[in-house]
Amino acid sequence: MKSLPLFILFLFVGMLSNICNGQASILMEQTFFDSDTCCWRKLNADKKYLDAANLIVSYLDTSMPNNKHSLHWHAGQMFAMAKSDKLAKNYFKKTYSVFYKWFGDTDARTWYYYAKGTVAFIDNDKKSLERIIKHWSNKFPIDINYKVLVQLNGNWSRGYELASTKD
């Protein structure tokens, strides 16, 4: 029985080692994983978008995050920045539902349009994005997400990474 505590110690050290090597594990709280000084955000700052996206996906698969919605969105962003459009759309689409539009409050409805508009940009669907922007401007308050959609709409040739960031 003396070997059991030693085994647990080695298992714990191994999991900590994975965290230090850029692999998320169940031991890491989402607030730390999602902080500016760690993990996927650090990879994002170094423009290692695909690594950042894969790290988020790994965290989602191996942890019990309290805000999967946010992590799905950020995985979508990282995949979009890495020009992995199919994966980006897959993760973006996990963040909204038509029920947000039908039954949600203003925040849920505008999130629906923001996420749907971002997917329209990835799909190069100018007509849909313009329709979303027009609908939003007539029905909802202008906020930062609306401004991002307008920015995307004005930068079709730049790709998501450049179109979604301020100059």
N, CA, C and O atoms as a DFTB+ gen file, in Angstrom:
668 C
 N C O
     1  1       0.805      -1.204       0.000
     2  2       0.000       0.000       0.000
     3  2       0.845       1.264       0.000
     4  3       0.343       2.339      -0.326
     5  1       2.122       1.154       0.361
     6  2       2.982       2.328       0.375
     7  2       3.162       2.882      -1.031
     8  3       3.416       4.077      -1.187
     9  1       3.037       2.054      -2.049
    10  2       3.261       2.521      -3.415
    11  2       2.097       3.353      -3.952
    12  3       2.287       4.117      -4.898
    13  1       0.905       3.230      -3.378
    14  2      -0.240       4.001      -3.855
    15  2      -0.024       5.503      -3.695
    16  3      -0.235       6.232      -4.664
    17  1       0.390       6.018      -2.513
    18  2       0.629       7.464      -2.408
    19  2       1.734       7.925      -3.363
    20  3       1.653       9.025      -3.909
    21  1       2.752       7.108      -3.568
    22  2       3.824       7.459      -4.495
    23  2       3.285       7.546      -5.918
    24  3       3.661       8.445      -6.670
    25  1       2.404       6.615      -6.293
    26  2       1.787       6.634      -7.617
    27  2       0.965       7.909      -7.795
    28  3       1.034       8.548      -8.844
    29  1       0.196       8.280      -6.788
    30  2      -0.622       9.488      -6.855
    31  2       0.271      10.715      -6.994
    32  3      -0.059      11.634      -7.743
    33  1       1.389      10.745      -6.290
    34  2       2.332      11.857      -6.405
    35  2       2.866      11.954      -7.829
    36  3       2.909      13.048      -8.391
    37  1       3.273      10.832      -8.428
    38  2       3.773      10.843      -9.807
    39  2       2.680      11.275     -10.789
    40  3       2.956      12.002     -11.743
    41  1       1.459      10.837     -10.560
    42  2       0.340      11.227     -11.411
    43  2       0.125      12.732     -11.327
    44  3      -0.061      13.387     -12.353
    45  1       0.147      13.284     -10.124
    46  2      -0.036      14.717      -9.921
    47  2       1.085      15.508     -10.594
    48  3       0.816      16.498     -11.275
    49  1       2.323      15.090     -10.414
    50  2       3.468      15.765     -11.042
    51  2       3.341      15.708     -12.563
    52  3       3.638      16.686     -13.249
    53  1       2.906      14.576     -13.085
    54  2       2.709      14.442     -14.527
    55  2       1.654      15.389     -15.054
    56  3       1.815      15.967     -16.129
    57  1       0.579      15.553     -14.309
    58  2      -0.477      16.473     -14.729
    59  2       0.020      17.912     -14.682
    60  3      -0.275      18.703     -15.579
    61  1       0.772      18.252     -13.639
    62  2       1.345      19.595     -13.572
    63  2       2.325      19.819     -14.716
    64  3       2.388      20.910     -15.282
    65  1       3.079      18.798     -15.051
    66  2       4.004      18.878     -16.174
    67  2       3.251      19.179     -17.465
    68  3       3.707      19.987     -18.274
    69  1       2.106      18.538     -17.665
    70  2       1.298      18.800     -18.856
    71  2       0.849      20.256     -18.899
    72  3       0.840      20.864     -19.969
    73  1       0.481      20.821     -17.763
    74  2       0.062      22.210     -17.718
    75  2       1.225      23.101     -18.141
    76  3       1.048      24.018     -18.944
    77  1       2.392      22.838     -17.613
    78  2       3.555      23.660     -17.926
    79  2       3.976      23.524     -19.384
    80  3       4.572      24.444     -19.942
    81  1       3.678      22.400     -20.000
    82  2       4.034      22.191     -21.401
    83  2       2.948      22.661     -22.358
    84  3       2.996      22.335     -23.544
    85  1       1.986      23.408     -21.878
    86  2       0.958      23.958     -22.738
    87  2      -0.210      23.030     -22.979
    88  3      -0.980      23.257     -23.912
    89  1      -0.371      22.002     -22.181
    90  2      -1.519      21.116     -22.292
    91  2      -2.400      21.322     -21.076
    92  3      -1.946      21.241     -19.935
    93  1      -3.659      21.589     -21.342
    94  2      -4.583      21.827     -20.232
    95  2      -4.963      20.502     -19.592
    96  3      -4.973      19.461     -20.248
    97  1      -5.266      20.552     -18.342
    98  2      -5.745      19.349     -17.664
    99  2      -6.868      19.722     -16.715
   100  3      -7.146      20.898     -16.480
   101  1      -7.496      18.711     -16.183
   102  2      -8.641      18.902     -15.302
   103  2      -8.270      19.642     -14.016
   104  3      -9.159      20.173     -13.350
   105  1      -7.007      19.694     -13.650
   106  2      -6.601      20.351     -12.416
   107  2      -6.657      21.870     -12.500
   108  3      -6.667      22.541     -11.468
   109  1      -6.692      22.416     -13.690
   110  2      -6.598      23.854     -13.851
   111  2      -7.994      24.498     -13.848
   112  3      -8.872      24.095     -14.611
   113  1      -8.180      25.474     -13.005
   114  2      -9.428      26.229     -12.973
   115  2      -9.553      27.046     -14.258
   116  3      -8.551      27.482     -14.825
   117  1     -10.776      27.246     -14.708
   118  2     -10.980      27.991     -15.953
   119  2     -10.486      29.433     -15.840
   120  3      -9.969      29.983     -16.812
   121  1     -10.636      30.046     -14.676
   122  2     -10.177      31.430     -14.536
   123  2      -8.677      31.541     -14.788
   124  3      -8.222      32.529     -15.364
   125  1      -7.906      30.548     -14.366
   126  2      -6.466      30.555     -14.636
   127  2      -6.209      30.217     -16.101
   128  3      -5.420      30.891     -16.763
   129  1      -6.862      29.188     -16.605
   130  2      -6.689      28.773     -17.993
   131  2      -7.032      29.906     -18.952
   132  3      -6.408      30.044     -20.004
   133  1      -8.010      30.707     -18.594
   134  2      -8.526      31.774     -19.453
   135  2      -7.862      33.126     -19.191
   136  3      -8.255      34.130     -19.785
   137  1      -6.866      33.162     -18.315
   138  2      -6.235      34.438     -17.964
   139  2      -5.256      34.899     -19.045
   140  3      -4.806      34.107     -19.873
   141  1      -4.943      36.173     -19.022
   142  2      -4.049      36.762     -20.030
   143  2      -2.615      36.272     -19.917
   144  3      -1.849      36.401     -20.872
   145  1      -2.234      35.718     -18.783
   146  2      -0.841      35.326     -18.575
   147  2      -0.596      33.839     -18.789
   148  3       0.498      33.342     -18.520
   149  1      -1.589      33.144     -19.261
   150  2      -1.457      31.692     -19.357
   151  2      -2.017      31.159     -20.664
   152  3      -2.803      31.807     -21.355
   153  1      -1.595      30.006     -20.953
   154  2      -2.308      29.054     -21.791
   155  2      -2.646      29.582     -23.179
   156  3      -1.776      30.081     -23.893
   157  1      -3.915      29.468     -23.554
   158  2      -4.293      29.787     -24.923
   159  2      -4.120      31.269     -25.237
   160  3      -3.786      31.618     -26.369
   161  1      -4.338      32.137     -24.274
   162  2      -4.186      33.572     -24.546
   163  2      -2.720      33.932     -24.794
   164  3      -2.417      34.828     -25.582
   165  1      -1.840      33.243     -24.131
   166  2      -0.411      33.461     -24.369
   167  2      -0.043      32.992     -25.779
   168  3       0.701      33.673     -26.484
   169  1      -0.555      31.848     -26.184
   170  2      -0.327      31.364     -27.553
   171  2      -0.934      32.327     -28.569
   172  3      -0.339      32.583     -29.616
   173  1      -2.107      32.856     -28.267
   174  2      -2.749      33.837     -29.140
   175  2      -1.859      35.071     -29.296
   176  3      -1.670      35.562     -30.409
   177  1      -1.315      35.570     -28.195
   178  2      -0.447      36.743     -28.239
   179  2       0.782      36.500     -29.109
   180  3       1.311      37.425     -29.725
   181  1       1.231      35.243     -29.155
   182  2       2.382      34.874     -29.992
   183  2       1.955      34.472     -31.402
   184  3       2.767      33.984     -32.188
   185  1       0.667      34.681     -31.720
   186  2       0.093      34.355     -33.040
   187  2       0.183      32.868     -33.379
   188  3       0.286      32.490     -34.546
   189  1       0.143      32.038     -32.349
   190  2       0.120      30.585     -32.531
   191  2      -1.334      30.135     -32.400
   192  3      -1.708      29.433     -31.460
   193  1      -2.138      30.561     -33.369
   194  2      -3.580      30.410     -33.291
   195  2      -4.037      28.956     -33.289
   196  3      -4.920      28.587     -32.514
   197  1      -3.454      28.139     -34.135
   198  2      -3.874      26.741     -34.181
   199  2      -3.532      26.027     -32.874
   200  3      -4.323      25.227     -32.374
   201  1      -2.360      26.316     -32.328
   202  2      -1.991      25.743     -31.026
   203  2      -2.959      26.207     -29.942
   204  3      -3.372      25.420     -29.090
   205  1      -3.318      27.488     -29.980
   206  2      -4.255      28.027     -28.992
   207  2      -5.619      27.345     -29.120
   208  3      -6.220      26.960     -28.118
   209  1      -6.099      27.200     -30.346
   210  2      -7.394      26.551     -30.567
   211  2      -7.371      25.115     -30.070
   212  3      -8.295      24.671     -29.388
   213  1      -6.328      24.399     -30.407
   214  2      -6.233      22.994     -29.989
   215  2      -6.109      22.867     -28.477
   216  3      -6.602      21.901     -27.894
   217  1      -5.461      23.823     -27.843
   218  2      -5.361      23.799     -26.382
   219  2      -6.734      24.016     -25.744
   220  3      -7.074      23.362     -24.758
   221  1      -7.512      24.924     -26.301
   222  2      -8.868      25.153     -25.787
   223  2      -9.703      23.884     -25.952
   224  3     -10.411      23.474     -25.031
   225  1      -9.616      23.273     -27.117
   226  2     -10.379      22.041     -27.363
   227  2      -9.951      20.952     -26.381
   228  3     -10.792      20.230     -25.845
   229  1      -8.662      20.837     -26.150
   230  2      -8.156      19.858     -25.186
   231  2      -8.708      20.146     -23.792
   232  3      -9.120      19.234     -23.076
   233  1      -8.710      21.412     -23.420
   234  2      -9.249      21.789     -22.115
   235  2     -10.731      21.442     -22.017
   236  3     -11.185      20.915     -21.001
   237  1     -11.474      21.736     -23.065
   238  2     -12.896      21.397     -23.081
   239  2     -13.112      19.891     -22.934
   240  3     -14.048      19.452     -22.265
   241  1     -12.240      19.107     -23.563
   242  2     -12.377      17.651     -23.543
   243  2     -11.947      17.018     -22.224
   244  3     -12.445      15.953     -21.860
   245  1     -11.031      17.659     -21.507
   246  2     -10.453      17.021     -20.326
   247  2     -10.829      17.690     -19.013
   248  3     -10.441      17.218     -17.944
   249  1     -11.566      18.765     -19.078
   250  2     -11.889      19.523     -17.869
   251  2     -13.388      19.676     -17.712
   252  3     -14.177      19.208     -18.533
   253  1     -13.743      20.324     -16.671
   254  2     -15.152      20.629     -16.421
   255  2     -15.285      22.143     -16.289
   256  3     -15.520      22.653     -15.194
   257  1     -15.135      22.866     -17.410
   258  2     -15.190      24.332     -17.326
   259  2     -16.574      24.821     -16.924
   260  3     -17.587      24.185     -17.214
   261  1     -16.591      25.957     -16.253
   262  2     -17.871      26.520     -15.828
   263  2     -18.491      27.387     -16.923
   264  3     -19.657      27.768     -16.812
   265  1     -17.745      27.705     -17.971
   266  2     -18.281      28.516     -19.064
   267  2     -17.825      27.948     -20.408
   268  3     -16.924      28.490     -21.048
   269  1     -18.453      26.859     -20.824
   270  2     -18.126      26.247     -22.113
   271  2     -18.445      27.183     -23.269
   272  3     -17.747      27.194     -24.282
   273  1     -19.493      27.959     -23.112
   274  2     -19.913      28.901     -24.152
   275  2     -18.746      29.799     -24.556
   276  3     -18.436      29.934     -25.739
   277  1     -18.114      30.400     -23.577
   278  2     -16.982      31.289     -23.823
   279  2     -15.822      30.548     -24.490
   280  3     -15.213      31.056     -25.431
   281  1     -15.526      29.361     -24.005
   282  2     -14.412      28.602     -24.574
   283  2     -14.708      28.146     -26.003
   284  3     -13.808      28.127     -26.843
   285  1     -15.957      27.778     -26.287
   286  2     -16.306      27.432     -27.661
   287  2     -16.108      28.646     -28.579
   288  3     -15.591      28.518     -29.689
   289  1     -16.521      29.808     -28.106
   290  2     -16.350      31.025     -28.904
   291  2     -14.869      31.299     -29.169
   292  3     -14.476      31.576     -30.302
   293  1     -14.060      31.219     -28.125
   294  2     -12.636      31.507     -28.286
   295  2     -11.939      30.460     -29.157
   296  3     -11.027      30.793     -29.914
   297  1     -12.359      29.205     -29.056
   298  2     -11.816      28.176     -29.952
   299  2     -12.167      28.538     -31.393
   300  3     -11.322      28.439     -32.283
   301  1     -13.403      28.956     -31.623
   302  2     -13.807      29.386     -32.959
   303  2     -12.959      30.534     -33.472
   304  3     -12.528      30.534     -34.626
   305  1     -12.721      31.514     -32.609
   306  2     -11.879      32.646     -33.013
   307  2     -10.469      32.192     -33.377
   308  3      -9.912      32.614     -34.390
   309  1      -9.904      31.333     -32.543
   310  2      -8.533      30.889     -32.808
   311  2      -8.463      30.074     -34.107
   312  3      -7.531      30.240     -34.894
   313  1      -9.443      29.198     -34.328
   314  2      -9.469      28.451     -35.585
   315  2      -9.658      29.398     -36.771
   316  3      -9.042      29.202     -37.819
   317  1     -10.498      30.416     -36.619
   318  2     -10.705      31.379     -37.707
   319  2      -9.412      32.142     -38.005
   320  3      -9.074      32.369     -39.167
   321  1      -8.708      32.528     -36.973
   322  2      -7.444      33.238     -37.177
   323  2      -6.405      32.343     -37.833
   324  3      -5.534      32.822     -38.561
   325  1      -6.497      31.040     -37.574
   326  2      -5.573      30.075     -38.189
   327  2      -6.051      29.650     -39.575
   328  3      -5.448      28.786     -40.211
   329  1      -7.140      30.266     -40.036
   330  2      -7.721      29.968     -41.348
   331  2      -8.255      28.539     -41.449
   332  3      -8.303      27.964     -42.537
   333  1      -8.650      27.980     -40.330
   334  2      -9.303      26.676     -40.289
   335  2     -10.805      26.929     -40.190
   336  3     -11.424      26.726     -39.146
   337  1     -11.367      27.379     -41.306
   338  2     -12.737      27.888     -41.310
   339  2     -13.785      26.860     -40.908
   340  3     -14.728      27.197     -40.192
   341  1     -13.642      25.629     -41.347
   342  2     -14.637      24.608     -41.008
   343  2     -14.696      24.397     -39.491
   344  3     -15.778      24.329     -38.906
   345  1     -13.524      24.294     -38.865
   346  2     -13.484      24.125     -37.412
   347  2     -13.967      25.385     -36.705
   348  3     -14.660      25.304     -35.690
   349  1     -13.604      26.546     -37.238
   350  2     -14.052      27.805     -36.642
   351  2     -15.575      27.859     -36.609
   352  3     -16.169      28.161     -35.574
   353  1     -16.198      27.569     -37.732
   354  2     -17.662      27.597     -37.786
   355  2     -18.270      26.572     -36.843
   356  3     -19.289      26.843     -36.208
   357  1     -17.667      25.414     -36.747
   358  2     -18.165      24.383     -35.832
   359  2     -18.217      24.908     -34.397
   360  3     -19.214      24.711     -33.702
   361  1     -17.162      25.566     -33.955
   362  2     -17.133      26.061     -32.578
   363  2     -17.980      27.315     -32.404
   364  3     -18.622      27.477     -31.366
   365  1     -17.997      28.205     -33.394
   366  2     -18.879      29.373     -33.308
   367  2     -20.333      28.933     -33.170
   368  3     -21.080      29.493     -32.367
   369  1     -20.732      27.938     -33.947
   370  2     -22.128      27.498     -33.950
   371  2     -22.545      26.852     -32.632
   372  3     -23.739      26.725     -32.360
   373  1     -21.588      26.446     -31.819
   374  2     -21.917      25.879     -30.512
   375  2     -22.308      26.961     -29.511
   376  3     -22.711      26.653     -28.389
   377  1     -22.191      28.234     -29.914
   378  2     -22.447      29.323     -28.974
   379  2     -23.804      29.986     -29.153
   380  3     -24.143      30.901     -28.403
   381  1     -24.590      29.542     -30.135
   382  2     -25.888      30.180     -30.320
   383  2     -26.903      29.186     -30.868
   384  3     -26.564      28.120     -31.381
   385  1     -28.155      29.583     -30.735
   386  2     -29.275      28.773     -31.185
   387  2     -30.379      29.716     -31.629
   388  3     -30.458      30.853     -31.165
   389  1     -31.214      29.249     -32.509
   390  2     -32.350      30.054     -32.944
   391  2     -33.268      30.383     -31.757
   392  3     -34.025      31.352     -31.815
   393  1     -33.207      29.596     -30.701
   394  2     -34.002      29.874     -29.509
   395  2     -33.575      31.190     -28.850
   396  3     -34.389      31.860     -28.215
   397  1     -32.282      31.563     -29.003
   398  2     -31.829      32.861     -28.497
   399  2     -32.614      33.973     -29.191
   400  3     -33.058      34.932     -28.560
   401  1     -32.772      33.818     -30.492
   402  2     -33.476      34.815     -31.304
   403  2     -34.966      34.844     -30.953
   404  3     -35.552      35.920     -30.838
   405  1     -35.569      33.695     -30.786
   406  2     -37.012      33.607     -30.555
   407  2     -37.422      33.970     -29.132
   408  3     -38.408      34.678     -28.924
   409  1     -36.656      33.480     -28.152
   410  2     -37.100      33.588     -26.766
   411  2     -36.169      34.378     -25.851
   412  3     -36.501      34.627     -24.693
   413  1     -35.005      34.774     -26.366
   414  2     -34.017      35.419     -25.514
   415  2     -34.295      36.884     -25.249
   416  3     -35.091      37.528     -25.932
   417  1     -33.615      37.384     -24.239
   418  2     -33.669      38.819     -23.976
   419  2     -32.774      39.530     -24.999
   420  3     -32.266      38.890     -25.920
   421  1     -32.581      40.810     -24.850
   422  2     -31.778      41.578     -25.809
   423  2     -30.360      41.033     -25.922
   424  3     -29.831      40.920     -27.027
   425  1     -29.740      40.694     -24.799
   426  2     -28.374      40.156     -24.843
   427  2     -28.310      38.847     -25.629
   428  3     -27.409      38.649     -26.443
   429  1     -29.259      37.969     -25.382
   430  2     -29.268      36.679     -26.099
   431  2     -29.518      36.891     -27.591
   432  3     -28.888      36.244     -28.427
   433  1     -30.421      37.781     -27.916
   434  2     -30.730      38.034     -29.329
   435  2     -29.548      38.674     -30.049
   436  3     -29.212      38.287     -31.168
   437  1     -28.927      39.646     -29.410
   438  2     -27.780      40.270     -30.083
   439  2     -26.620      39.293     -30.180
   440  3     -25.863      39.330     -31.150
   441  1     -26.466      38.410     -29.180
   442  2     -25.429      37.384     -29.308
   443  2     -25.716      36.483     -30.519
   444  3     -24.808      36.153     -31.282
   445  1     -26.955      36.099     -30.681
   446  2     -27.351      35.282     -31.825
   447  2     -26.908      35.966     -33.126
   448  3     -26.292      35.340     -33.988
   449  1     -27.225      37.233     -33.252
   450  2     -26.877      37.946     -34.490
   451  2     -25.367      38.136     -34.631
   452  3     -24.834      38.062     -35.738
   453  1     -24.688      38.375     -33.538
   454  2     -23.232      38.527     -33.588
   455  2     -22.561      37.232     -34.055
   456  3     -21.728      37.242     -34.961
   457  1     -22.934      36.135     -33.427
   458  2     -22.329      34.849     -33.795
   459  2     -22.718      34.457     -35.221
   460  3     -21.869      34.013     -35.994
   461  1     -23.974      34.614     -35.567
   462  2     -24.446      34.277     -36.905
   463  2     -23.773      35.176     -37.957
   464  3     -23.429      34.709     -39.043
   465  1     -23.589      36.440     -37.638
   466  2     -22.896      37.359     -38.543
   467  2     -21.432      36.996     -38.719
   468  3     -20.883      37.130     -39.813
   469  1     -20.802      36.542     -37.657
   470  2     -19.402      36.115     -37.747
   471  2     -19.282      34.897     -38.650
   472  3     -18.357      34.807     -39.457
   473  1     -20.213      33.959     -38.515
   474  2     -20.222      32.781     -39.397
   475  2     -20.474      33.218     -40.845
   476  3     -19.872      32.670     -41.768
   477  1     -21.353      34.193     -41.044
   478  2     -21.595      34.700     -42.408
   479  2     -20.303      35.266     -42.995
   480  3     -20.020      35.073     -44.178
   481  1     -19.521      35.964     -42.173
   482  2     -18.232      36.482     -42.652
   483  2     -17.306      35.337     -43.049
   484  3     -16.690      35.376     -44.114
   485  1     -17.208      34.329     -42.206
   486  2     -16.351      33.173     -42.502
   487  2     -16.814      32.506     -43.798
   488  3     -15.992      32.038     -44.586
   489  1     -18.128      32.461     -44.019
   490  2     -18.691      31.854     -45.234
   491  2     -18.612      32.784     -46.452
   492  3     -18.998      32.404     -47.557
   493  1     -18.113      33.992     -46.240
   494  2     -18.045      34.995     -47.309
   495  2     -19.450      35.323     -47.842
   496  3     -19.638      35.547     -49.037
   497  1     -20.414      35.344     -46.940
   498  2     -21.811      35.601     -47.278
   499  2     -22.144      37.064     -46.944
   500  3     -22.693      37.369     -45.886
   501  1     -21.798      37.945     -47.869
   502  2     -21.972      39.386     -47.654
   503  2     -23.429      39.767     -47.444
   504  3     -23.748      40.588     -46.584
   505  1     -24.298      39.174     -48.224
   506  2     -25.721      39.506     -48.141
   507  2     -26.272      39.220     -46.744
   508  3     -26.988      40.047     -46.180
   509  1     -25.944      38.058     -46.187
   510  2     -26.433      37.706     -44.843
   511  2     -25.875      38.643     -43.785
   512  3     -26.607      39.096     -42.905
   513  1     -24.581      38.937     -43.864
   514  2     -23.983      39.823     -42.862
   515  2     -24.595      41.218     -42.954
   516  3     -24.887      41.829     -41.927
   517  1     -24.788      41.720     -44.143
   518  2     -25.398      43.046     -44.290
   519  2     -26.834      43.059     -43.764
   520  3     -27.263      44.043     -43.162
   521  1     -27.567      41.987     -43.985
   522  2     -28.945      41.882     -43.480
   523  2     -28.941      41.862     -41.946
   524  3     -29.786      42.499     -41.318
   525  1     -28.011      41.147     -41.354
   526  2     -27.902      41.086     -39.889
   527  2     -27.576      42.466     -39.321
   528  3     -28.185      42.895     -38.341
   529  1     -26.624      43.156     -39.931
   530  2     -26.241      44.492     -39.460
   531  2     -27.428      45.448     -39.552
   532  3     -27.688      46.208     -38.619
   533  1     -28.137      45.412     -40.654
   534  2     -29.294      46.304     -40.825
   535  2     -30.371      45.999     -39.784
   536  3     -30.917      46.910     -39.160
   537  1     -30.670      44.719     -39.603
   538  2     -31.680      44.322     -38.607
   539  2     -31.266      44.798     -37.219
   540  3     -32.074      45.372     -36.489
   541  1     -30.012      44.561     -36.857
   542  2     -29.514      44.959     -35.538
   543  2     -29.662      46.468     -35.358
   544  3     -30.155      46.922     -34.325
   545  1     -29.241      47.243     -36.348
   546  2     -29.271      48.703     -36.203
   547  2     -30.695      49.231     -36.053
   548  3     -30.898      50.301     -35.479
   549  1     -31.677      48.499     -36.558
   550  2     -33.075      48.914     -36.437
   551  2     -33.745      48.445     -35.148
   552  3     -34.728      49.047     -34.716
   553  1     -33.231      47.383     -34.528
   554  2     -33.946      46.757     -33.397
   555  2     -33.212      46.792     -32.053
   556  3     -33.844      46.723     -30.998
   557  1     -31.887      46.900     -32.090
   558  2     -31.113      46.719     -30.859
   559  2     -30.106      47.848     -30.660
   560  3     -29.732      48.534     -31.611
   561  1     -29.673      48.033     -29.415
   562  2     -28.659      49.055     -29.158
   563  2     -27.331      48.686     -29.817
   564  3     -26.965      47.515     -29.913
   565  1     -26.636      49.703     -30.259
   566  2     -25.314      49.509     -30.854
   567  2     -24.338      49.208     -29.717
   568  3     -24.280      49.944     -28.732
   569  1     -23.580      48.136     -29.854
   570  2     -22.576      47.792     -28.851
   571  2     -21.290      47.360     -29.557
   572  3     -21.184      47.454     -30.780
   573  1     -20.339      46.899     -28.797
   574  2     -19.044      46.526     -29.369
   575  2     -19.162      45.372     -30.367
   576  3     -18.449      45.356     -31.369
   577  1     -20.041      44.417     -30.112
   578  2     -20.200      43.301     -31.042
   579  2     -20.792      43.769     -32.371
   580  3     -20.402      43.286     -33.434
   581  1     -21.723      44.699     -32.309
   582  2     -22.266      45.286     -33.538
   583  2     -21.138      45.952     -34.324
   584  3     -21.035      45.787     -35.540
   585  1     -20.300      46.700     -33.622
   586  2     -19.189      47.397     -34.285
   587  2     -18.215      46.413     -34.918
   588  3     -17.655      46.692     -35.978
   589  1     -18.007      45.265     -34.281
   590  2     -17.132      44.233     -34.877
   591  2     -17.755      43.722     -36.175
   592  3     -17.047      43.542     -37.166
   593  1     -19.059      43.488     -36.184
   594  2     -19.721      43.029     -37.415
   595  2     -19.576      44.067     -38.527
   596  3     -19.318      43.711     -39.676
   597  1     -19.740      45.336     -38.194
   598  2     -19.566      46.398     -39.189
   599  2     -18.113      46.399     -39.688
   600  3     -17.859      46.572     -40.880
   601  1     -17.189      46.208     -38.783
   602  2     -15.766      46.150     -39.158
   603  2     -15.502      44.961     -40.073
   604  3     -14.807      45.101     -41.079
   605  1     -16.045      43.796     -39.740
   606  2     -15.893      42.628     -40.602
   607  2     -16.465      42.924     -41.984
   608  3     -15.850      42.609     -43.003
   609  1     -17.638      43.528     -42.006
   610  2     -18.306      43.830     -43.270
   611  2     -17.488      44.773     -44.150
   612  3     -17.595      44.723     -45.376
   613  1     -16.689      45.614     -43.548
   614  2     -15.858      46.549     -44.312
   615  2     -14.503      45.995     -44.695
   616  3     -13.692      46.700     -45.294
   617  1     -14.247      44.740     -44.357
   618  2     -12.904      44.175     -44.585
   619  2     -12.963      42.766     -45.167
   620  3     -12.263      41.872     -44.690
   621  1     -13.768      42.562     -46.167
   622  2     -13.955      41.228     -46.727
   623  2     -12.667      40.609     -47.239
   624  3     -12.485      39.398     -47.115
   625  1     -11.795      41.373     -47.793
   626  2     -10.590      40.818     -48.424
   627  2      -9.460      40.547     -47.428
   628  3      -8.425      40.002     -47.811
   629  1      -9.636      40.909     -46.185
   630  2      -8.535      40.811     -45.223
   631  2      -8.475      39.504     -44.451
   632  3      -7.445      39.226     -43.838
   633  1      -9.497      38.706     -44.446
   634  2      -9.509      37.493     -43.633
   635  2      -9.858      37.831     -42.196
   636  3      -9.743      38.981     -41.774
   637  1     -10.282      36.832     -41.453
   638  2     -10.797      37.050     -40.099
   639  2      -9.774      37.697     -39.175
   640  3     -10.112      38.630     -38.446
   641  1      -8.549      37.230     -39.188
   642  2      -7.546      37.747     -38.261
   643  2      -7.404      39.261     -38.402
   644  3      -7.480      39.982     -37.407
   645  1      -7.203      39.742     -39.606
   646  2      -7.003      41.171     -39.812
   647  2      -8.314      41.949     -39.754
   648  3      -8.346      43.077     -39.263
   649  1      -9.390      41.353     -40.253
   650  2     -10.676      42.055     -40.289
   651  2     -11.268      42.249     -38.903
   652  3     -12.002      43.211     -38.674
   653  1     -10.959      41.350     -37.975
   654  2     -11.584      41.414     -36.648
   655  2     -10.789      42.243     -35.643
   656  3     -11.265      42.487     -34.535
   657  1      -9.606      42.671     -36.008
   658  2      -8.777      43.456     -35.068
   659  2      -8.720      44.889     -35.553
   660  3      -8.749      45.167     -36.752
   661  1      -8.638      45.773     -34.603
   662  2      -8.545      47.206     -34.928
   663  2      -7.163      47.501     -35.509
   664  3      -6.154      46.922     -35.109
   665  1      -7.162      48.422     -36.465
   666  2      -5.879      48.841     -37.067
   667  2      -5.047      49.662     -36.122
   668  3      -3.948      50.087     -36.477
